[in-house]
Amino acid sequence: MKLTFLGGCEEVGKSCFWVGENGNSILLDAGIKTQDHEMFPKAPPSSPDAIVISHAHLDHVGALPTYFKNAAPKVFCTPPTKALAELLLSDALRVCEKNKKPPLYSRFQLSKALSAMELKAYNTEWKFKNFILEFMDAGHILGSAQTIVKADKTLVYSGDLKLEKTRMHNPAKIYKGKVDALIVESTYALKDHLPRAQIEKKFVEAVKEALDANKCVIIPCFAVGRTQEIIQVLVENKISAPIYLEGMGVSASDIAVDFPSYSRDYESLLSALKQTNIIQTRKTSKICKPGNIIVATAGMLSGGPVLRYILYAQKNLNAEIFLTGYQVEGTNGRNLLDKKVITVGDKTVKIDLPVYYFDFSAHAGKKDLFEYVKQLSPQKVFCVHGEKEATETFAEELRNIGFDALAPKIGESCELK
């Protein structure tokens, strides 16, 4: 079995890993990195026979349609991943059109990619060419999967994973068989997260304080996963203020409702969403007023309706902003945290509103990542999906406790022996 690393190395974005075996090959993910001038992964050594998608975030699926320009590989994913991928890939095209930028792929390529998807459930092996494949729950977002690849060697690809129970998901399952190689995410290899219960407590207390101070609470949220979790947290903790939802999180929530077996507590999710008001008016002043809670796309303030509310609140100074996810360097969210400014169109706007950050991460922290590697006990470990310092330090610390670990660079290959 040969591996070639095409993206997602010493970076968070454009995850893509080529696996070759006796003339056949598959890709593990096909992502993009929107903050990079090199947005797409490197070309694979050979055209893949199939592409396996771990989950629907664009850094794992955003490049998928480009492989259908002159080819027609199979695509394997879970049922929720297909539904969410269609939502996010279609939106990426819409954003290009809105901003008058060249499209990332054609609508025909997107249609071909979606039509090529074969849906696979967790914990069920299937054979493809020289490979036996299996998905296991990764606990990251709806339908997210670890991928087990068996041929002459056994490879585990973690994708993005969470090893702690959240409102939306159970912890990731751990594969129990012999593992020759592991490709593992390293996003938080340098940092542990507070326990979810503590984060929720701090978040709820801060929301209540803002409401008691007669402020509007604006919560920028990732559409997939975070929106649904935050609404559950607000409702389950009996915050009595009206909750309003706008943006892609509405469609993502509709998709979550369609897949009850992929949510940890479907009744809680359904109940929370029923108590949420879907915003159907663009009269911002009617919604962005003291005593209301607004959950809106996008989580890193890269666009979406949340910007409209922040700009309105800035003029009236009647709101507080609660960021609930990691803010990538260079995004509006990071600039808001670090510099108290955002960019809207070609203008830089100073924001004087209070801004708070709560680490509702859907990724495993340092302690859990080490425990994950120890339980799998692979012969070789490849640390990916993290900034350079994270991947290199993770690999070094794994070597210090006896693992054959490295942080590959884009373009490197490895023959598993």
NORTA-V109262 format. One record per residue. RES is the residue in one letter. SS is DSSP state (H for helix, E for strand, - for the rest). OMEGA is omega in whole degrees, 0 to 359 (* if undefined). NEAR is the number of other ideal C-beta (glycine too) atoms within 8 Angstrom. Layout:
((RES:SS:OMEGA:NEAR) (RES:SS:OMEGA:NEAR))
This chain:
((M:-:179:14) (K:E:177:10) (L:E:171:16) (T:E:187:13) (F:E:188:16) (L:E:180:15) (G:E:178:15) (G:-:180:17) (C:-:184:12) (E:-:180:10) (E:-:169:12) (V:-:184:10) (G:-:179:13) (K:-:177:17) (S:-:181:16) (C:E:185:16) (F:E:183:15) (W:E:179:16) (V:E:180:14) (G:E:182:12) (E:E:175:13) (N:-:175:5) (G:-:176:5) (N:E:181:10) (S:E:174:13) (I:E:169:16) (L:E:169:17) (L:E:182:14) (D:-:181:16) (A:-:188:14) (G:-:175:18) (I:E:175:12) (K:-:190:13) (T:-:180:9) (Q:-:185:8) (D:-:176:9) (H:-:171:3) (E:-:190:5) (M:-:189:9) (F:E:176:8) (P:-:173:13) (K:-:177:8) (A:-:180:4) (P:-:178:12) (P:-:175:7) (S:-:180:7) (S:-:185:8) (P:-:174:12) (D:-:180:10) (A:E:176:12) (I:E:180:14) (V:E:183:15) (I:-:182:15) (S:-:177:16) (H:-:196:16) (A:-:177:16) (H:-:188:11) (L:H:177:11) (D:H:176:12) (H:H:184:15) (V:H:190:16) (G:-:180:15) (A:-:186:14) (L:H:184:14) (P:H:182:13) (T:H:180:11) (Y:H:180:14) (F:H:177:13) (K:-:181:7) (N:-:182:2) (A:-:181:7) (A:-:179:5) (P:-:169:13) (K:E:174:9) (V:E:179:13) (F:E:177:13) (C:E:175:16) (T:-:180:14) (P:H:178:11) (P:H:180:14) (T:H:178:17) (K:H:182:12) (A:H:181:11) (L:H:178:16) (A:H:178:15) (E:H:179:9) (L:H:186:14) (L:H:179:15) (L:H:177:16) (S:H:179:9) (D:H:178:9) (A:H:176:11) (L:H:180:13) (R:H:180:8) (V:H:177:10) (C:H:180:11) (E:H:181:8) (K:H:182:6) (N:-:179:6) (K:-:177:4) (K:-:178:6) (P:-:181:4) (P:-:179:8) (L:-:181:12) (Y:-:180:10) (S:-:176:7) (R:H:178:6) (F:H:177:6) (Q:H:178:12) (L:H:179:13) (S:H:179:8) (K:H:181:11) (A:H:180:14) (L:H:180:11) (S:H:182:6) (A:-:185:11) (M:E:172:11) (E:E:188:8) (L:E:183:8) (K:-:179:10) (A:-:174:8) (Y:E:169:9) (N:-:178:7) (T:-:180:8) (E:-:170:6) (W:E:182:9) (K:E:174:7) (F:E:182:11) (K:-:181:9) (N:-:187:7) (F:E:164:13) (I:E:188:10) (L:E:178:16) (E:E:173:11) (F:E:170:14) (M:E:182:12) (D:E:179:12) (A:-:176:15) (G:-:188:13) (H:-:173:14) (I:-:180:14) (L:-:177:16) (G:-:181:14) (S:-:188:15) (A:E:160:15) (Q:E:180:16) (T:E:174:13) (I:E:180:13) (V:E:180:16) (K:E:172:10) (A:-:174:10) (D:-:174:5) (K:-:176:9) (T:E:181:11) (L:E:172:16) (V:E:174:15) (Y:E:187:14) (S:-:195:12) (G:-:172:16) (D:-:184:17) (L:-:177:15) (K:-:184:15) (L:-:177:10) (E:-:178:11) (K:-:174:7) (T:-:178:11) (R:-:185:11) (M:-:193:13) (H:-:168:13) (N:-:178:6) (P:-:176:9) (A:-:174:14) (K:-:179:9) (I:-:179:7) (Y:-:187:10) (K:-:182:3) (G:-:177:6) (K:-:182:4) (V:-:177:13) (D:-:182:11) (A:E:179:16) (L:E:169:14) (I:E:190:12) (V:E:176:12) (E:E:184:13) (S:-:189:14) (T:-:182:11) (Y:-:181:15) (A:-:181:13) (L:-:190:8) (K:-:172:7) (D:-:174:7) (H:-:168:11) (L:-:174:8) (P:-:185:7) (R:H:181:11) (A:H:179:6) (Q:H:179:8) (I:H:179:13) (E:H:182:10) (K:H:180:8) (K:H:181:10) (F:H:182:13) (V:H:179:12) (E:H:181:8) (A:H:177:11) (V:H:180:13) (K:H:179:9) (E:H:179:8) (A:H:179:10) (L:H:178:13) (D:H:178:6) (A:-:178:6) (N:-:178:6) (K:-:167:10) (C:E:179:15) (V:E:179:14) (I:E:183:15) (I:E:172:12) (P:E:186:15) (C:-:168:15) (F:-:185:12) (A:-:186:15) (V:-:174:12) (G:-:185:12) (R:H:178:14) (T:H:182:16) (Q:H:181:16) (E:H:182:12) (I:H:178:13) (I:H:177:15) (Q:H:180:14) (V:H:181:12) (L:H:183:13) (V:H:183:13) (E:H:178:9) (N:-:172:8) (K:-:171:5) (I:-:192:12) (S:-:182:3) (A:-:175:9) (P:-:178:7) (I:E:180:13) (Y:E:182:13) (L:E:177:15) (E:E:176:14) (G:-:183:12) (M:H:177:11) (G:H:177:16) (V:H:180:10) (S:H:179:9) (A:H:178:15) (S:H:176:13) (D:H:179:8) (I:H:179:13) (A:H:180:14) (V:H:181:10) (D:-:184:8) (F:-:186:13) (P:H:184:7) (S:H:180:5) (Y:H:176:10) (S:-:181:12) (R:-:181:9) (D:-:186:8) (Y:H:181:9) (E:H:177:6) (S:H:178:10) (L:H:182:15) (L:H:180:9) (S:H:180:9) (A:H:182:14) (L:H:179:11) (K:H:180:6) (Q:-:181:7) (T:-:179:12) (N:E:177:7) (I:E:183:8) (I:-:181:11) (Q:-:177:3) (T:-:177:6) (R:-:175:4) (K:-:188:6) (T:H:184:9) (S:H:180:7) (K:H:184:6) (I:H:186:13) (C:-:181:14) (K:-:183:9) (P:-:178:7) (G:-:179:8) (N:-:173:12) (I:E:180:14) (I:E:174:15) (V:E:188:14) (A:E:175:16) (T:-:17:16) (A:-:187:13) (G:-:178:13) (M:-:178:13) (L:-:181:15) (S:-:181:9) (G:-:176:7) (G:-:186:11) (P:-:183:10) (V:H:179:16) (L:H:180:12) (R:H:180:9) (Y:H:180:16) (I:H:180:15) (L:H:178:10) (Y:H:181:11) (A:H:178:15) (Q:H:179:11) (K:H:185:6) (N:H:180:8) (L:-:185:8) (N:-:186:9) (A:E:170:14) (E:E:184:12) (I:E:182:15) (F:E:177:13) (L:E:187:14) (T:-:181:12) (G:-:181:12) (Y:-:180:6) (Q:-:183:12) (V:-:179:10) (E:-:179:6) (G:-:180:6) (T:-:175:12) (N:H:181:11) (G:H:179:14) (R:H:180:12) (N:H:177:12) (L:H:179:16) (L:H:189:10) (D:H:190:5) (K:H:182:6) (K:-:175:7) (V:E:170:10) (I:E:177:12) (T:E:178:10) (V:E:188:7) (G:-:178:4) (D:-:183:3) (K:E:172:6) (T:E:186:6) (V:E:176:10) (K:E:181:6) (I:-:183:12) (D:-:182:6) (L:-:173:11) (P:E:181:5) (V:E:180:11) (Y:E:180:9) (Y:E:178:7) (F:-:190:11) (D:-:175:8) (F:-:186:12) (S:-:175:10) (A:-:179:11) (H:-:174:11) (A:-:174:12) (G:-:187:11) (K:H:183:10) (K:H:181:7) (D:H:178:10) (L:H:178:15) (F:H:179:10) (E:H:178:9) (Y:H:180:15) (V:H:181:14) (K:H:181:7) (Q:H:178:7) (L:H:178:11) (S:-:182:6) (P:-:175:12) (Q:-:182:6) (K:E:182:11) (V:E:175:14) (F:E:183:15) (C:E:185:16) (V:E:174:16) (H:-:176:10) (G:-:177:15) (E:-:186:8) (K:H:181:8) (E:H:182:7) (A:H:183:14) (T:H:183:17) (E:H:179:11) (T:H:178:10) (F:H:180:16) (A:H:180:13) (E:H:181:9) (E:H:174:9) (L:H:177:13) (R:H:181:10) (N:H:178:6) (I:-:168:6) (G:-:180:4) (F:-:172:9) (D:-:189:7) (A:E:175:13) (L:E:175:8) (A:-:185:15) (P:-:174:10) (K:-:179:8) (I:-:180:11) (G:-:180:8) (E:-:178:9) (S:E:178:9) (C:E:175:10) (E:E:179:7) (L:-:184:12) (K:-:*:2))
